[in-house]
């Protein structure tokens, strides 16, 4: 098929112009995209996940994990994109005010947003645009951390199989193509957890033409379900880390082609790059480095095709994270030293054993116990300020 018969949609991962990147983005603007800029500009439709609020508001919410933000002036670097996704675990780090400032910055720059809003209804609205006679709808969702709309208030659109069913069904009445972007997965793990894989396939079964995931901070596996692509992690697009883990600086953009006549998915292309403060942004991979990267992603796709091989990867992560997760759940103090304790001492074994594990498991796995437990913990916690 010739290129002009297709609509090409470009998806990029986590854009966080904070930490060391803030000054780079303010100085470079769109040049931070490096030699990827023409690819972004030439796409018929381009999406990027904005991984932090753009605000000068000084009060972060009460949450676990870092609170991120960047200057509203950083929005100028996003202007080459068609739409900015806001459904992620950091978008509400500075509360309702931080989200208001972000929406205002994007609106002032003429940038549509999707996936977050000042109420749940706004957050769940799809982005819809007609491209060459094909109506494209993008639905943006995020796992539940401290970012979600609570009681219908400000925040991001949640992963909720019932609500998501309604969103997809409604979008299908308004558009020819529905694509779901999902912010979720386990950090630094390039494969999907079992529940996430099942959910992404479910979205395809409901009629989504593709599902695109971001959040794990490393380039991840992909697969096809019913002939439609599911990508489990694009990796970081622009994101600084003082002590970056392996593959933090690598990622890929995903270009999805839709046939204008059949209005169906017809082609997937991965466009790999390296990003860092030292590079002042993005640099596309080329030659042997590009070939090696794409081969590694293909190997991960082949792992996905072998269910036992994929489950071995998942079970390996479970074993690796067991001590740390148990300590974080049951140890009375939270500190950076927990990682050391979990790695070099048997302390976690005090908190779990054959006699009490089944009770903990039942509280977490049984839906009724789980929902009650969540409400109890919330009632005993200092909750975020809106």
C-alpha positions as YAML, in Angstrom:
chain: A
units: angstrom
residues:
- id: 1
  name: UNK
  ca: [0.00, 0.00, 0.00]
- id: 2
  name: UNK
  ca: [1.21, 3.48, -0.72]
- id: 3
  name: UNK
  ca: [1.74, 5.84, 2.15]
- id: 4
  name: UNK
  ca: [-0.99, 8.30, 1.06]
- id: 5
  name: UNK
  ca: [-3.59, 5.55, 1.41]
- id: 6
  name: UNK
  ca: [-2.80, 5.28, 5.11]
- id: 7
  name: UNK
  ca: [-3.39, 7.42, 8.16]
- id: 8
  name: UNK
  ca: [-0.33, 7.21, 10.40]
- id: 9
  name: UNK
  ca: [-0.64, 7.78, 14.14]
- id: 10
  name: UNK
  ca: [2.47, 8.26, 16.25]
- id: 11
  name: UNK
  ca: [2.60, 7.41, 19.97]
- id: 12
  name: UNK
  ca: [5.36, 8.56, 22.31]
- id: 13
  name: UNK
  ca: [5.92, 7.60, 25.93]
- id: 14
  name: UNK
  ca: [6.55, 9.54, 29.12]
- id: 15
  name: UNK
  ca: [7.48, 13.21, 28.71]
- id: 16
  name: UNK
  ca: [8.57, 14.66, 32.07]
- id: 17
  name: UNK
  ca: [10.30, 18.03, 31.63]
- id: 18
  name: UNK
  ca: [11.26, 18.15, 35.31]
- id: 19
  name: UNK
  ca: [14.41, 17.63, 37.39]
- id: 20
  name: UNK
  ca: [17.48, 18.23, 35.23]
- id: 21
  name: UNK
  ca: [15.42, 18.34, 32.06]
- id: 22
  name: UNK
  ca: [13.46, 21.46, 33.01]
- id: 23
  name: UNK
  ca: [16.23, 23.91, 32.12]
- id: 24
  name: UNK
  ca: [17.05, 21.94, 28.96]
- id: 25
  name: UNK
  ca: [13.44, 22.03, 27.77]
- id: 26
  name: UNK
  ca: [13.07, 25.73, 28.62]
- id: 27
  name: UNK
  ca: [16.24, 26.46, 26.67]
- id: 28
  name: UNK
  ca: [15.74, 24.13, 23.71]
- id: 29
  name: UNK
  ca: [11.98, 24.08, 23.25]
- id: 30
  name: UNK
  ca: [11.03, 21.73, 20.41]
- id: 31
  name: UNK
  ca: [14.73, 21.07, 19.71]
- id: 32
  name: UNK
  ca: [14.67, 18.69, 22.67]
- id: 33
  name: UNK
  ca: [13.08, 16.15, 20.29]
- id: 34
  name: UNK
  ca: [16.29, 16.12, 18.25]
- id: 35
  name: UNK
  ca: [16.17, 14.22, 14.97]
- id: 36
  name: UNK
  ca: [12.80, 12.75, 15.97]
- id: 37
  name: UNK
  ca: [11.17, 16.16, 15.46]
- id: 38
  name: UNK
  ca: [10.46, 15.70, 11.71]
- id: 39
  name: UNK
  ca: [8.86, 12.33, 12.45]
- id: 40
  name: UNK
  ca: [6.55, 13.94, 14.99]
- id: 41
  name: UNK
  ca: [5.72, 16.86, 12.73]
- id: 42
  name: UNK
  ca: [5.03, 14.63, 9.71]
- id: 43
  name: UNK
  ca: [2.66, 12.27, 11.51]
- id: 44
  name: UNK
  ca: [-1.00, 12.64, 10.66]
- id: 45
  name: UNK
  ca: [-1.75, 12.42, 14.38]
- id: 46
  name: UNK
  ca: [0.76, 12.36, 17.25]
- id: 47
  name: UNK
  ca: [0.30, 11.58, 20.96]
- id: 48
  name: UNK
  ca: [2.60, 12.08, 23.94]
- id: 49
  name: UNK
  ca: [2.07, 11.32, 27.64]
- id: 50
  name: UNK
  ca: [2.84, 14.38, 29.80]
- id: 51
  name: UNK
  ca: [4.18, 12.76, 32.97]
- id: 52
  name: UNK
  ca: [4.05, 15.74, 35.34]
- id: 53
  name: UNK
  ca: [1.88, 18.79, 35.94]
- id: 54
  name: UNK
  ca: [3.01, 22.10, 34.47]
- id: 55
  name: UNK
  ca: [2.54, 24.42, 37.42]
- id: 56
  name: UNK
  ca: [4.21, 26.85, 39.81]
- id: 57
  name: UNK
  ca: [1.93, 25.71, 42.64]
- id: 58
  name: UNK
  ca: [4.04, 24.91, 45.67]
- id: 59
  name: UNK
  ca: [2.01, 22.40, 47.67]
- id: 60
  name: UNK
  ca: [2.29, 18.74, 46.72]
- id: 61
  name: UNK
  ca: [-0.36, 16.22, 47.73]
- id: 62
  name: UNK
  ca: [0.27, 13.57, 50.38]
- id: 63
  name: UNK
  ca: [1.33, 10.46, 48.44]
- id: 64
  name: UNK
  ca: [3.91, 7.73, 48.20]
- id: 65
  name: UNK
  ca: [6.69, 8.28, 45.70]
- id: 66
  name: UNK
  ca: [8.13, 11.52, 44.33]
- id: 67
  name: UNK
  ca: [5.99, 14.55, 43.48]
- id: 68
  name: UNK
  ca: [6.97, 15.92, 40.07]
- id: 69
  name: UNK
  ca: [6.24, 19.25, 38.38]
- id: 70
  name: UNK
  ca: [7.70, 21.57, 35.76]
- id: 71
  name: UNK
  ca: [7.30, 25.15, 34.62]
- id: 72
  name: UNK
  ca: [4.19, 25.87, 32.51]
- id: 73
  name: UNK
  ca: [6.58, 27.37, 29.94]
- id: 74
  name: UNK
  ca: [7.76, 23.83, 29.15]
- id: 75
  name: UNK
  ca: [4.54, 23.39, 27.18]
- id: 76
  name: UNK
  ca: [6.26, 24.97, 24.18]
- id: 77
  name: UNK
  ca: [8.17, 21.72, 23.64]
- id: 78
  name: UNK
  ca: [4.86, 19.88, 23.19]
- id: 79
  name: UNK
  ca: [3.58, 22.02, 20.32]
- id: 80
  name: UNK
  ca: [4.58, 19.55, 17.57]
- id: 81
  name: UNK
  ca: [2.14, 16.99, 19.00]
- id: 82
  name: UNK
  ca: [-1.54, 16.73, 18.07]
- id: 83
  name: UNK
  ca: [-2.77, 15.69, 21.52]
- id: 84
  name: UNK
  ca: [-1.30, 15.46, 25.03]
- id: 85
  name: UNK
  ca: [-2.22, 12.55, 27.28]
- id: 86
  name: UNK
  ca: [-2.64, 13.36, 30.98]
- id: 87
  name: UNK
  ca: [-3.71, 9.97, 32.36]
- id: 88
  name: UNK
  ca: [-0.75, 8.97, 34.52]
- id: 89
  name: UNK
  ca: [0.35, 8.57, 38.14]
- id: 90
  name: UNK
  ca: [1.92, 12.04, 38.47]
- id: 91
  name: UNK
  ca: [-0.62, 14.37, 36.89]
- id: 92
  name: UNK
  ca: [-2.25, 15.19, 40.25]
- id: 93
  name: UNK
  ca: [1.00, 15.48, 42.24]
- id: 94
  name: UNK
  ca: [0.21, 19.15, 42.96]
- id: 95
  name: UNK
  ca: [-3.49, 18.68, 43.43]
- id: 96
  name: UNK
  ca: [-6.39, 20.25, 41.60]
- id: 97
  name: UNK
  ca: [-4.50, 23.54, 41.21]
- id: 98
  name: UNK
  ca: [-1.58, 21.79, 39.51]
- id: 99
  name: UNK
  ca: [-3.95, 20.07, 37.09]
- id: 100
  name: UNK
  ca: [-5.81, 23.35, 36.43]
- id: 101
  name: UNK
  ca: [-2.51, 25.02, 35.56]
- id: 102
  name: UNK
  ca: [-1.58, 22.14, 33.25]
- id: 103
  name: UNK
  ca: [-4.89, 22.26, 31.40]
- id: 104
  name: UNK
  ca: [-4.56, 26.03, 31.05]
- id: 105
  name: UNK
  ca: [-0.99, 25.79, 29.74]
- id: 106
  name: UNK
  ca: [-1.99, 23.23, 27.12]
- id: 107
  name: UNK
  ca: [-5.11, 25.13, 26.13]
- id: 108
  name: UNK
  ca: [-3.13, 28.38, 25.79]
- id: 109
  name: UNK
  ca: [-0.70, 26.57, 23.48]
- id: 110
  name: UNK
  ca: [-3.57, 25.24, 21.36]
- id: 111
  name: UNK
  ca: [-2.97, 21.66, 22.51]
- id: 112
  name: UNK
  ca: [-5.90, 19.30, 23.10]
- id: 113
  name: UNK
  ca: [-5.61, 17.00, 26.11]
- id: 114
  name: UNK
  ca: [-7.12, 13.63, 26.97]
- id: 115
  name: UNK
  ca: [-7.27, 11.43, 30.06]
- id: 116
  name: UNK
  ca: [-7.59, 13.93, 32.92]
- id: 117
  name: UNK
  ca: [-9.92, 16.71, 33.94]
- id: 118
  name: UNK
  ca: [-11.40, 18.73, 36.76]
- id: 119
  name: UNK
  ca: [-14.12, 16.11, 37.13]
- id: 120
  name: UNK
  ca: [-14.49, 12.46, 36.16]
- id: 121
  name: UNK
  ca: [-16.75, 13.15, 33.19]
- id: 122
  name: UNK
  ca: [-14.15, 15.44, 31.63]
- id: 123
  name: UNK
  ca: [-11.35, 12.97, 32.38]
- id: 124
  name: UNK
  ca: [-13.16, 10.14, 30.61]
- id: 125
  name: UNK
  ca: [-13.93, 12.05, 27.42]
- id: 126
  name: UNK
  ca: [-12.12, 10.67, 24.36]
- id: 127
  name: UNK
  ca: [-10.08, 12.79, 21.98]
- id: 128
  name: UNK
  ca: [-11.63, 12.58, 18.50]
- id: 129
  name: UNK
  ca: [-10.24, 13.96, 15.27]
- id: 130
  name: UNK
  ca: [-10.99, 13.43, 11.59]
- id: 131
  name: UNK
  ca: [-7.83, 12.58, 9.66]
- id: 132
  name: UNK
  ca: [-8.12, 12.19, 5.87]
- id: 133
  name: UNK
  ca: [-11.72, 11.12, 6.23]
- id: 134
  name: UNK
  ca: [-11.05, 8.65, 9.06]
- id: 135
  name: UNK
  ca: [-12.34, 9.58, 12.51]
- id: 136
  name: UNK
  ca: [-9.82, 8.58, 15.19]
- id: 137
  name: UNK
  ca: [-10.75, 8.34, 18.89]
- id: 138
  name: UNK
  ca: [-8.11, 8.07, 21.63]
- id: 139
  name: UNK
  ca: [-9.10, 7.00, 25.14]
- id: 140
  name: UNK
  ca: [-6.44, 7.56, 27.84]
- id: 141
  name: UNK
  ca: [-6.52, 5.59, 31.12]
- id: 142
  name: UNK
  ca: [-4.25, 5.11, 34.13]
- id: 143
  name: UNK
  ca: [-3.76, 2.65, 36.96]
- id: 144
  name: UNK
  ca: [-4.94, 3.79, 40.37]
- id: 145
  name: UNK
  ca: [-2.25, 5.47, 42.43]
- id: 146
  name: UNK
  ca: [-2.70, 9.02, 43.78]
- id: 147
  name: UNK
  ca: [-3.77, 10.45, 40.45]
- id: 148
  name: UNK
  ca: [-7.34, 9.30, 40.06]
- id: 149
  name: UNK
  ca: [-10.55, 11.25, 40.21]
- id: 150
  name: UNK
  ca: [-12.07, 10.48, 43.62]
- id: 151
  name: UNK
  ca: [-15.78, 11.00, 44.23]
- id: 152
  name: UNK
  ca: [-16.05, 12.44, 40.73]
- id: 153
  name: UNK
  ca: [-13.46, 15.16, 41.37]
- id: 154
  name: UNK
  ca: [-10.27, 16.24, 39.60]
- id: 155
  name: UNK
  ca: [-7.85, 13.61, 38.37]
- id: 156
  name: UNK
  ca: [-7.13, 11.11, 35.63]
- id: 157
  name: UNK
  ca: [-9.44, 8.58, 34.00]
- id: 158
  name: UNK
  ca: [-9.18, 5.23, 35.78]
- id: 159
  name: UNK
  ca: [-8.81, 1.68, 34.63]
- id: 160
  name: UNK
  ca: [-12.30, 0.42, 35.39]
- id: 161
  name: UNK
  ca: [-13.55, -2.45, 33.21]
- id: 162
  name: UNK
  ca: [-17.19, -1.34, 33.53]
- id: 163
  name: UNK
  ca: [-16.56, 2.36, 32.81]
- id: 164
  name: UNK
  ca: [-14.02, 1.50, 30.11]
- id: 165
  name: UNK
  ca: [-16.56, -0.72, 28.36]
- id: 166
  name: UNK
  ca: [-18.95, 2.22, 28.21]
- id: 167
  name: UNK
  ca: [-16.17, 4.56, 27.01]
- id: 168
  name: UNK
  ca: [-15.14, 2.25, 24.18]
- id: 169
  name: UNK
  ca: [-18.70, 1.50, 23.11]
- id: 170
  name: UNK
  ca: [-19.56, 5.22, 23.08]
- id: 171
  name: UNK
  ca: [-16.39, 6.14, 21.19]
- id: 172
  name: UNK
  ca: [-17.17, 3.50, 18.55]
- id: 173
  name: UNK
  ca: [-20.42, 5.33, 17.78]
- id: 174
  name: UNK
  ca: [-18.46, 8.55, 17.25]
- id: 175
  name: UNK
  ca: [-15.34, 7.36, 15.42]
- id: 176
  name: UNK
  ca: [-14.09, 4.79, 12.90]
- id: 177
  name: UNK
  ca: [-11.03, 3.85, 14.95]
- id: 178
  name: UNK
  ca: [-10.68, 3.63, 18.74]
- id: 179
  name: UNK
  ca: [-7.23, 3.40, 20.32]
- id: 180
  name: UNK
  ca: [-6.66, 2.99, 24.06]
- id: 181
  name: UNK
  ca: [-3.56, 4.33, 25.78]
- id: 182
  name: UNK
  ca: [-2.92, 2.97, 29.25]
- id: 183
  name: UNK
  ca: [-0.48, 4.17, 31.88]
- id: 184
  name: UNK
  ca: [0.39, 1.11, 33.90]
- id: 185
  name: UNK
  ca: [2.67, -1.85, 34.46]
- id: 186
  name: UNK
  ca: [5.51, -2.70, 36.80]
- id: 187
  name: UNK
  ca: [8.47, -0.35, 36.84]
- id: 188
  name: UNK
  ca: [11.59, -1.56, 35.01]
- id: 189
  name: UNK
  ca: [9.81, -4.75, 33.93]
- id: 190
  name: UNK
  ca: [9.47, -5.02, 30.12]
- id: 191
  name: UNK
  ca: [6.60, -7.51, 30.18]
- id: 192
  name: UNK
  ca: [2.97, -7.15, 31.29]
- id: 193
  name: UNK
  ca: [1.68, -8.54, 34.56]
- id: 194
  name: UNK
  ca: [-1.01, -11.19, 33.93]
- id: 195
  name: UNK
  ca: [-3.90, -8.92, 34.86]
- id: 196
  name: UNK
  ca: [-2.68, -6.14, 32.56]
- id: 197
  name: UNK
  ca: [-2.25, -8.52, 29.64]
- id: 198
  name: UNK
  ca: [-5.78, -9.87, 30.13]
- id: 199
  name: UNK
  ca: [-7.17, -6.32, 30.34]
- id: 200
  name: UNK
  ca: [-5.43, -5.13, 27.17]
- id: 201
  name: UNK
  ca: [-6.73, -8.12, 25.23]
- id: 202
  name: UNK
  ca: [-10.19, -7.34, 26.59]
- id: 203
  name: UNK
  ca: [-10.01, -3.81, 25.16]
- id: 204
  name: UNK
  ca: [-9.15, -5.29, 21.76]
- id: 205
  name: UNK
  ca: [-12.08, -7.71, 22.10]
- id: 206
  name: UNK
  ca: [-14.34, -4.71, 22.75]
- id: 207
  name: UNK
  ca: [-13.26, -3.14, 19.48]
- id: 208
  name: UNK
  ca: [-10.12, -1.12, 20.16]
- id: 209
  name: UNK
  ca: [-7.81, -1.10, 17.15]
- id: 210
  name: UNK
  ca: [-4.68, -0.92, 19.33]
- id: 211
  name: UNK
  ca: [-3.65, -0.61, 22.98]
- id: 212
  name: UNK
  ca: [-0.54, 1.41, 23.85]
- id: 213
  name: UNK
  ca: [0.96, 1.23, 27.36]
- id: 214
  name: UNK
  ca: [3.53, 3.43, 29.08]
- id: 215
  name: UNK
  ca: [4.90, 3.79, 32.62]
- id: 216
  name: UNK
  ca: [7.50, 1.00, 33.26]
- id: 217
  name: UNK
  ca: [10.38, 3.37, 32.22]
- id: 218
  name: UNK
  ca: [11.98, 0.75, 29.97]
- id: 219
  name: UNK
  ca: [11.19, -0.30, 26.40]
- id: 220
  name: UNK
  ca: [8.89, -3.30, 26.58]
- id: 221
  name: UNK
  ca: [7.41, -6.20, 24.71]
- id: 222
  name: UNK
  ca: [4.53, -6.11, 22.27]
- id: 223
  name: UNK
  ca: [2.20, -8.65, 20.73]
- id: 224
  name: UNK
  ca: [-0.79, -8.98, 18.43]
- id: 225
  name: UNK
  ca: [-4.26, -10.04, 19.56]
- id: 226
  name: UNK
  ca: [-6.84, -10.68, 16.86]
- id: 227
  name: UNK
  ca: [-4.35, -9.11, 14.48]
- id: 228
  name: UNK
  ca: [-4.29, -5.83, 16.47]
- id: 229
  name: UNK
  ca: [-1.17, -4.52, 18.25]
- id: 230
  name: UNK
  ca: [-0.73, -4.28, 22.02]
- id: 231
  name: UNK
  ca: [2.44, -2.49, 23.14]
- id: 232
  name: UNK
  ca: [3.26, -2.91, 26.82]
- id: 233
  name: UNK
  ca: [5.84, -0.16, 27.34]
- id: 234
  name: UNK
  ca: [7.18, 2.56, 25.06]
- id: 235
  name: UNK
  ca: [9.80, 3.56, 27.63]
- id: 236
  name: UNK
  ca: [10.70, 7.10, 28.62]
- id: 237
  name: UNK
  ca: [10.49, 9.84, 26.01]
- id: 238
  name: UNK
  ca: [11.97, 12.72, 28.01]
- id: 239
  name: UNK
  ca: [12.68, 11.82, 31.64]
- id: 240
  name: UNK
  ca: [15.66, 12.49, 33.93]
- id: 241
  name: UNK
  ca: [16.98, 10.23, 36.67]
- id: 242
  name: UNK
  ca: [20.09, 10.98, 38.74]
- id: 243
  name: UNK
  ca: [20.87, 7.25, 38.98]
- id: 244
  name: UNK
  ca: [19.14, 5.75, 35.94]
- id: 245
  name: UNK
  ca: [18.41, 2.01, 36.01]
- id: 246
  name: UNK
  ca: [19.31, -0.15, 33.03]
- id: 247
  name: UNK
  ca: [17.55, 0.92, 29.81]
- id: 248
  name: UNK
  ca: [16.10, 4.08, 31.41]
- id: 249
  name: UNK
  ca: [17.54, 6.10, 28.52]
- id: 250
  name: UNK
  ca: [16.10, 3.87, 25.77]
- id: 251
  name: UNK
  ca: [12.63, 3.93, 24.26]
- id: 252
  name: UNK
  ca: [10.69, 3.78, 21.05]
- id: 253
  name: UNK
  ca: [7.89, 5.64, 19.33]
- id: 254
  name: UNK
  ca: [5.17, 3.49, 17.79]
- id: 255
  name: UNK
  ca: [3.78, 4.46, 14.40]
- id: 256
  name: UNK
  ca: [0.47, 2.78, 13.64]
- id: 257
  name: UNK
  ca: [-0.93, 2.91, 10.10]
- id: 258
  name: UNK
  ca: [-4.66, 2.75, 9.44]
- id: 259
  name: UNK
  ca: [-5.90, 1.93, 5.94]
- id: 260
  name: UNK
  ca: [-8.18, 4.75, 4.79]
- id: 261
  name: UNK
  ca: [-10.40, 2.49, 2.72]
- id: 262
  name: UNK
  ca: [-10.95, -0.44, 5.08]
- id: 263
  name: UNK
  ca: [-10.49, 1.72, 8.20]
- id: 264
  name: UNK
  ca: [-8.48, -1.08, 9.80]
- id: 265
  name: UNK
  ca: [-5.00, -1.40, 11.29]
- id: 266
  name: UNK
  ca: [-2.48, -2.34, 8.61]
- id: 267
  name: UNK
  ca: [1.07, -1.64, 9.85]
- id: 268
  name: UNK
  ca: [3.18, -1.13, 12.98]
- id: 269
  name: UNK
  ca: [6.62, 0.49, 12.98]
- id: 270
  name: UNK
  ca: [8.87, 0.92, 16.01]
- id: 271
  name: UNK
  ca: [11.18, 3.94, 15.98]
- id: 272
  name: UNK
  ca: [13.88, 3.56, 18.66]
- id: 273
  name: UNK
  ca: [15.91, 6.35, 20.26]
- id: 274
  name: UNK
  ca: [18.14, 7.26, 23.18]
- id: 275
  name: UNK
  ca: [17.35, 10.17, 25.50]
- id: 276
  name: UNK
  ca: [19.41, 11.89, 28.18]
- id: 277
  name: UNK
  ca: [20.37, 15.23, 29.68]
- id: 278
  name: UNK
  ca: [23.81, 14.87, 28.09]
- id: 279
  name: UNK
  ca: [22.19, 14.55, 24.66]
- id: 280
  name: UNK
  ca: [19.84, 17.43, 25.51]
- id: 281
  name: UNK
  ca: [16.95, 15.26, 24.50]
- id: 282
  name: UNK
  ca: [16.27, 12.64, 21.85]
- id: 283
  name: UNK
  ca: [18.64, 10.98, 19.39]
- id: 284
  name: UNK
  ca: [17.33, 8.29, 17.04]
- id: 285
  name: UNK
  ca: [19.20, 5.00, 17.01]
- id: 286
  name: UNK
  ca: [20.84, 4.05, 13.73]
- id: 287
  name: UNK
  ca: [22.75, 1.24, 12.06]
- id: 288
  name: UNK
  ca: [23.92, -1.60, 14.31]
- id: 289
  name: UNK
  ca: [22.61, 0.03, 17.50]
- id: 290
  name: UNK
  ca: [19.13, 0.28, 15.98]
- id: 291
  name: UNK
  ca: [19.29, -3.29, 14.68]
- id: 292
  name: UNK
  ca: [20.35, -4.61, 18.09]
- id: 293
  name: UNK
  ca: [17.54, -2.71, 19.83]
- id: 294
  name: UNK
  ca: [14.85, -3.94, 17.45]
- id: 295
  name: UNK
  ca: [16.14, -7.50, 17.74]
- id: 296
  name: UNK
  ca: [15.83, -7.30, 21.54]
- id: 297
  name: UNK
  ca: [12.22, -6.09, 21.24]
- id: 298
  name: UNK
  ca: [11.45, -8.89, 18.78]
- id: 299
  name: UNK
  ca: [12.91, -11.39, 21.23]
- id: 300
  name: UNK
  ca: [10.54, -10.05, 23.87]
- id: 301
  name: UNK
  ca: [7.65, -10.43, 21.43]
- id: 302
  name: UNK
  ca: [8.65, -14.06, 20.89]
- id: 303
  name: UNK
  ca: [8.67, -14.54, 24.66]
- id: 304
  name: UNK
  ca: [5.09, -13.28, 24.72]
- id: 305
  name: UNK
  ca: [4.16, -15.93, 22.15]
- id: 306
  name: UNK
  ca: [5.42, -18.65, 24.51]
- id: 307
  name: UNK
  ca: [3.08, -18.46, 27.50]
- id: 308
  name: UNK
  ca: [5.38, -20.51, 29.73]
- id: 309
  name: UNK
  ca: [8.37, -18.30, 28.87]
- id: 310
  name: UNK
  ca: [6.39, -15.14, 29.64]
- id: 311
  name: UNK
  ca: [5.19, -16.57, 32.96]
- id: 312
  name: UNK
  ca: [8.78, -17.46, 33.88]
- id: 313
  name: UNK
  ca: [9.67, -13.78, 33.42]
- id: 314
  name: UNK
  ca: [6.72, -12.76, 35.61]
- id: 315
  name: UNK
  ca: [7.52, -15.32, 38.30]
- id: 316
  name: UNK
  ca: [11.12, -14.16, 38.30]
- id: 317
  name: UNK
  ca: [9.93, -10.63, 39.08]
- id: 318
  name: UNK
  ca: [7.69, -11.98, 41.87]
- id: 319
  name: UNK
  ca: [10.67, -13.72, 43.49]
- id: 320
  name: UNK
  ca: [12.89, -10.68, 43.07]
- id: 321
  name: UNK
  ca: [10.39, -8.28, 44.65]
- id: 322
  name: UNK
  ca: [9.04, -10.53, 47.43]
- id: 323
  name: UNK
  ca: [11.16, -9.32, 50.37]
- id: 324
  name: UNK
  ca: [10.84, -5.65, 49.45]
- id: 325
  name: UNK
  ca: [7.09, -5.78, 48.93]
- id: 326
  name: UNK
  ca: [6.43, -7.63, 52.17]
- id: 327
  name: UNK
  ca: [8.51, -5.14, 54.17]
- id: 328
  name: UNK
  ca: [6.79, -2.17, 52.56]
- id: 329
  name: UNK
  ca: [3.39, -3.59, 53.46]
- id: 330
  name: UNK
  ca: [4.05, -4.61, 57.05]
- id: 331
  name: UNK
  ca: [7.14, -2.84, 58.40]
- id: 332
  name: UNK
  ca: [6.08, 0.04, 60.68]
- id: 333
  name: UNK
  ca: [8.64, 2.49, 59.25]
- id: 334
  name: UNK
  ca: [9.21, 3.46, 55.63]
- id: 335
  name: UNK
  ca: [12.73, 4.50, 54.69]
- id: 336
  name: UNK
  ca: [15.26, 4.16, 51.90]
- id: 337
  name: UNK
  ca: [17.01, 1.53, 53.98]
- id: 338
  name: UNK
  ca: [14.19, -0.94, 53.41]
- id: 339
  name: UNK
  ca: [15.78, -2.02, 50.15]
- id: 340
  name: UNK
  ca: [18.98, -2.91, 51.98]
- id: 341
  name: UNK
  ca: [17.07, -4.73, 54.71]
- id: 342
  name: UNK
  ca: [15.06, -6.75, 52.23]
- id: 343
  name: UNK
  ca: [18.16, -7.70, 50.28]
- id: 344
  name: UNK
  ca: [20.56, -8.60, 53.07]
- id: 345
  name: UNK
  ca: [18.44, -9.65, 56.06]
- id: 346
  name: UNK
  ca: [15.63, -12.17, 56.66]
- id: 347
  name: UNK
  ca: [13.59, -9.49, 58.44]
- id: 348
  name: UNK
  ca: [10.65, -9.79, 56.05]
- id: 349
  name: UNK
  ca: [10.09, -13.37, 57.16]
- id: 350
  name: UNK
  ca: [8.83, -12.07, 60.50]
- id: 351
  name: UNK
  ca: [5.84, -10.55, 58.73]
- id: 352
  name: UNK
  ca: [4.76, -13.50, 56.63]
- id: 353
  name: UNK
  ca: [4.63, -17.21, 57.09]
- id: 354
  name: UNK
  ca: [2.48, -20.23, 56.51]
- id: 355
  name: UNK
  ca: [0.27, -19.49, 59.52]
- id: 356
  name: UNK
  ca: [-0.82, -15.97, 58.57]
- id: 357
  name: UNK
  ca: [-0.25, -15.68, 54.82]
- id: 358
  name: UNK
  ca: [-3.65, -17.05, 53.90]
- id: 359
  name: UNK
  ca: [-5.40, -14.38, 55.96]
- id: 360
  name: UNK
  ca: [-3.43, -11.58, 54.27]
- id: 361
  name: UNK
  ca: [-4.10, -13.13, 50.88]
- id: 362
  name: UNK
  ca: [-7.83, -13.29, 51.56]
- id: 363
  name: UNK
  ca: [-7.95, -9.63, 52.61]
- id: 364
  name: UNK
  ca: [-6.27, -8.57, 49.36]
- id: 365
  name: UNK
  ca: [-7.85, -10.98, 46.90]
- id: 366
  name: UNK
  ca: [-11.48, -11.16, 48.02]
- id: 367
  name: UNK
  ca: [-13.24, -8.18, 46.44]
- id: 368
  name: UNK
  ca: [-15.39, -7.40, 49.47]
- id: 369
  name: UNK
  ca: [-12.53, -7.64, 51.96]
- id: 370
  name: UNK
  ca: [-10.28, -5.62, 49.64]
- id: 371
  name: UNK
  ca: [-12.73, -2.75, 49.21]
- id: 372
  name: UNK
  ca: [-13.37, -2.56, 52.95]
- id: 373
  name: UNK
  ca: [-9.63, -2.70, 53.70]
- id: 374
  name: UNK
  ca: [-8.97, 0.18, 51.28]
- id: 375
  name: UNK
  ca: [-11.62, 2.35, 52.94]
- id: 376
  name: UNK
  ca: [-10.25, 1.56, 56.41]
- id: 377
  name: UNK
  ca: [-6.70, 2.50, 55.42]
- id: 378
  name: UNK
  ca: [-7.96, 5.68, 53.75]
- id: 379
  name: UNK
  ca: [-9.85, 6.61, 56.93]
- id: 380
  name: UNK
  ca: [-6.61, 6.30, 58.92]
- id: 381
  name: UNK
  ca: [-4.46, 8.19, 56.43]
- id: 382
  name: UNK
  ca: [-3.77, 11.83, 55.73]
- id: 383
  name: UNK
  ca: [-5.43, 12.16, 52.37]
- id: 384
  name: UNK
  ca: [-4.43, 14.48, 49.58]
- id: 385
  name: UNK
  ca: [-5.67, 18.07, 49.43]
- id: 386
  name: UNK
  ca: [-7.68, 19.00, 46.37]
...
